[in-house]
């Protein structure tokens, strides 16, 4: 299976090189080369689910490449593995970092400032029979808005900044990794999820210390922000999240995998909850809204050290009646 994983990495790296450098007119040929005829693509609001390369190009790539000049991918994390969710039968490849470009033309209604913009992204690809069958692409549009001076989400609990890659600078796993290390990372991620859903601890600190280093780094999405150390994570994310949302319902994941010291997952949606406490400074909402979430982790020894999070907050807010893009 390690051969399949390495082959899948090669396919995705070649796909990245091809599509990243392609002009708009060249994109159909790129997708024909690398994607399956029944290609499924999932993107954050307002792109959502698309079927087939033509639809993906028209809905996302044409406006994206049209808005940013001299666009480049700055990849911080790259790993692959077998997907636990389908019994380890499929192979997925994950990529995370930033797209960097000159923001020269409007993008989904966000006005350009003609300066460098960095767009946080996380991407998962399912590779089968030498082609990409599925893709999930999460980008942080609220982060892009903040770079041009727009802050439509009023409450910000963490720190908002350009987020770096791993502290250890070893996140690009292009070479084959020790399978036992990946198994240990996945087991730790699963134990941490179990603590969230089923743990019985006397305090949030006790819960988190089971799986996290004391100086954990939680790189949250714009609108929530980044936090550092267990205590500040509790103050700046966990407590607001748990007290201002209720009825939390875990819907599962589409992909959950690990390789080496890195692992992660995404769901569609992961969670449904009722933001009755006015989460993110918005008015209380008493029905369910969905959170599509990506989590990428770095393990250090027997505990987790860093976590990068992407949440489709525009979709979450849209379900509550807040059409952020139309308000720009």
C-alpha positions in Angstrom: 0.0 0.0 0.0 3.0 2.4 0.5 3.6 2.2 -3.2 0.0 3.3 -3.8 0.4 6.2 -1.4 3.6 7.4 -3.0 2.1 7.1 -6.5 -0.9 9.1 -5.3 1.4 11.8 -4.0 3.2 12.0 -7.3 -0.1 12.4 -9.1 -1.3 15.2 -6.9 2.1 17.0 -7.1 2.0 16.8 -10.9 -1.6 18.1 -10.8 -0.6 21.0 -8.6 2.2 21.9 -10.9 0.0 21.7 -14.0 -3.0 23.6 -12.7 -1.1 26.2 -10.7 0.9 27.2 -13.8 -1.9 26.9 -16.4 -3.6 29.8 -18.0 -7.4 29.6 -18.0 -7.6 28.2 -21.5 -5.3 25.4 -20.5 -7.3 24.2 -17.5 -9.6 21.9 -19.3 -6.7 19.9 -20.7 -5.1 19.8 -17.2 -8.3 18.4 -15.6 -8.8 15.9 -18.5 -5.3 14.5 -17.7 -5.6 14.2 -14.0 -9.2 13.9 -13.0 -11.8 11.1 -13.4 -14.8 11.6 -15.7 -17.1 11.5 -12.6 -15.0 14.0 -10.7 -16.6 15.4 -7.5 -15.4 18.7 -6.1 -16.4 20.3 -2.8 -15.7 23.9 -2.0 -16.6 26.4 0.7 -19.5 28.9 0.3 -20.3 30.2 -2.3 -18.8 27.4 -4.4 -20.3 24.3 -2.7 -20.4 20.9 -4.5 -19.6 20.6 -8.2 -19.6 17.6 -10.6 -17.2 17.4 -13.5 -14.2 19.5 -14.5 -16.1 22.0 -16.6 -18.3 23.0 -13.7 -15.3 23.3 -11.3 -13.4 25.5 -13.7 -16.3 27.8 -14.4 -17.5 28.1 -10.7 -14.1 28.4 -9.0 -11.0 28.5 -11.1 -12.1 31.1 -13.6 -13.0 33.8 -11.0 -10.0 32.7 -8.7 -7.3 32.9 -11.4 -8.9 36.0 -12.9 -8.8 37.9 -9.6 -5.2 37.2 -8.5 -2.1 38.0 -10.7 1.1 36.0 -10.4 -0.6 33.4 -8.3 1.5 30.8 -6.6 1.0 28.0 -4.1 3.1 28.1 -0.9 2.7 24.6 0.6 3.5 24.0 4.2 2.1 20.5 4.8 1.7 17.6 2.4 0.9 14.0 3.4 -1.1 11.0 2.3 -2.6 7.9 3.7 -5.4 5.3 3.7 -8.8 6.6 4.7 -10.0 5.2 8.0 -13.6 6.1 7.3 -14.0 3.6 4.5 -12.0 0.9 6.2 -8.6 2.0 4.8 -9.6 1.0 1.3 -9.0 4.4 -0.4 -6.0 6.6 -0.6 -6.2 10.4 -0.1 -3.6 13.2 -0.3 -3.8 16.3 1.8 -2.1 19.7 1.1 -2.2 22.8 3.2 -0.6 26.3 3.1 -1.4 29.6 1.3 -2.0 30.8 -2.2 -0.2 34.1 -2.7 -1.0 36.6 -5.5 -1.6 40.2 -6.3 -5.2 40.9 -5.5 -6.0 42.9 -8.7 -9.6 42.2 -9.5 -12.8 41.5 -7.4 -13.2 37.9 -6.1 -16.8 36.8 -5.1 -17.5 40.4 -4.4 -14.5 41.1 -2.3 -12.8 44.3 -3.6 -9.1 44.2 -4.5 -6.4 46.3 -3.0 -3.8 45.6 -5.6 -1.3 44.3 -3.1 -0.1 40.9 -2.0 -2.8 38.7 -0.6 -2.4 35.3 1.1 -5.3 32.9 1.0 -5.2 30.1 3.5 -6.1 26.8 2.0 -6.5 23.1 2.8 -7.1 20.5 0.1 -7.9 16.8 0.2 -7.8 14.6 -2.9 -9.0 11.0 -3.3 -6.7 9.2 -5.9 -7.9 6.0 -7.5 -6.6 4.2 -10.6 -4.1 6.9 -11.3 -6.6 9.8 -11.3 -8.1 12.2 -8.9 -11.7 11.2 -8.2 -12.7 13.7 -5.5 -11.4 16.9 -4.1 -12.3 19.1 -1.1 -10.9 22.6 -1.1 -11.3 24.9 1.9 -10.1 28.5 1.7 -10.5 31.1 4.4 -12.5 33.9 2.7 -12.9 35.8 5.9 -9.1 36.0 6.1 -9.0 37.5 2.6 -11.6 40.0 3.6 -9.6 41.0 6.7 -6.6 41.8 4.4 -8.6 44.4 2.5 -10.0 45.9 5.7 -13.4 44.1 5.9 -14.4 42.5 9.3 -18.0 41.3 8.9 -17.8 39.0 11.9 -17.8 41.3 14.9 -16.4 39.1 17.7 -12.9 37.9 17.4 -11.7 35.8 20.3 -8.2 34.7 19.1 -5.4 36.4 17.2 -5.8 37.0 13.5 -2.6 36.9 11.4 -0.9 35.2 8.5 -0.5 31.6 9.8 2.9 29.8 9.5 3.5 26.2 8.8 4.8 23.7 11.3 7.2 24.9 14.0 9.5 22.0 13.0 9.5 22.9 9.2 9.1 19.2 8.3 5.5 19.1 7.0 6.2 18.2 3.4 6.2 14.4 3.4 7.1 13.7 -0.2 9.1 10.6 0.8 7.7 7.4 2.3 7.2 7.5 6.0 7.4 4.8 8.8 3.9 3.3 8.9 4.1 2.9 12.7 4.5 6.7 13.1 1.3 7.3 11.0 -0.6 4.7 13.0 0.5 6.4 16.3 -0.7 9.8 15.0 -4.0 8.5 13.8 -4.6 6.7 17.1 -3.9 9.9 19.0 -6.3 11.9 16.9 -9.0 9.3 17.4 -8.4 9.3 21.2 -8.7 13.1 21.2 -12.0 12.9 19.2 -13.2 10.4 21.8 -12.4 12.7 24.6 -14.4 15.5 23.0 -17.5 13.3 22.3 -17.4 10.9 25.3 -14.8 12.1 27.8 -15.7 12.5 31.4 -13.2 14.9 33.0 -13.4 17.3 35.9 -12.2 20.3 34.0 -11.4 21.3 30.4 -7.7 21.4 31.3 -7.8 17.8 32.4 -9.5 16.8 29.2 -7.0 18.6 27.0 -3.9 17.4 28.8 -4.7 13.8 27.9 -3.7 14.4 24.2 -2.2 17.9 23.9 1.1 19.5 24.9 0.8 22.4 27.4 2.1 24.8 24.8 -0.2 23.7 22.1 -0.8 26.0 19.1 -4.3 26.1 17.7 -4.4 27.9 14.3 -8.1 28.7 14.0 -9.9 30.4 11.1 -10.5 34.1 10.8 -13.5 35.0 12.9 -12.2 32.8 15.8 -8.4 33.3 15.5 -5.3 31.5 16.7 -4.6 30.6 20.3 -1.5 29.4 22.2 -1.3 27.1 25.3 -4.1 25.0 26.8 -5.4 27.7 29.1 -5.6 30.4 26.4 -7.2 27.9 24.0 -9.9 27.2 26.6 -10.5 31.0 27.1 -10.3 32.0 23.5 -12.0 29.2 21.7 -13.3 26.2 23.6 -15.4 28.0 26.3 -17.1 30.4 23.8 -17.7 27.5 21.4 -19.2 25.2 24.1 -21.2 27.8 25.9 -22.6 29.7 22.9 -23.6 26.7 20.9 -25.9 23.8 22.0 -27.3 20.6 20.7 -24.0 19.7 19.1 -24.4 16.8 16.7 -21.4 15.0 15.2 -22.1 14.0 11.6 -18.8 12.1 11.0 -16.0 12.6 8.5 -15.5 11.8 4.8 -11.7 11.3 5.2 -9.6 10.8 8.3 -6.0 9.7 7.8 -2.4 10.2 9.0 1.2 9.7 7.8 4.3 10.2 9.9 3.7 12.9 12.5 0.9 14.5 10.5 -2.8 13.7 10.2 -6.2 15.2 9.6 -9.7 15.0 8.5 -12.6 16.8 6.9 -16.4 16.4 7.0 -19.3 17.6 4.9 -20.6 18.7 7.4 -18.7 17.6 10.5 -21.0 19.2 13.0 -24.5 20.6 13.3 -25.3 22.8 16.2 -27.6 25.6 17.4 -25.8 28.9 18.1 -28.3 30.0 20.6 -25.8 32.1 22.6 -24.9 34.5 19.8 -21.7 32.7 18.7 -19.2 35.0 16.9 -21.1 38.0 18.1 -24.1 37.2 15.8 -27.7 37.3 17.0 -28.9 34.0 18.7 -30.2 31.4 16.2 -32.4 28.6 17.5 -32.2 26.1 14.7 -29.4 23.9 13.5 -26.6 25.3 11.3 -23.8 23.1 9.8 -20.1 23.4 10.1 -17.9 22.0 7.4 -14.5 21.6 9.0 -10.9 20.6 8.2 -8.4 19.8 11.0 -4.7 19.2 10.3 -2.5 18.0 13.2 1.2 17.7 14.1 2.1 15.1 16.7 5.2 15.6 18.9 6.0 12.5 20.8 2.9 11.1 22.5 0.8 14.3 22.3 -0.5 16.8 19.7 1.5 20.0 19.4 -0.2 22.0 16.5 -3.6 22.1 14.9 -4.6 24.0 11.8 -8.4 24.5 11.4 -10.6 25.6 8.5 -14.3 26.1 9.0 -16.7 27.2 6.2 -18.0 30.0 8.4 -19.7 31.8 5.5 -21.9 28.7 5.0 -22.5 28.4 8.7 -23.6 32.0 8.8 -25.6 31.8 5.6 -27.7 29.0 7.2 -28.5 31.5 9.9 -29.6 34.1 7.4 -26.4 36.1 7.2 -25.3 36.4 3.6 -21.9 38.0 4.3 -20.8 38.2 0.6 -23.9 40.1 -0.4 -23.3 42.6 2.4 -19.9 43.7 1.2 
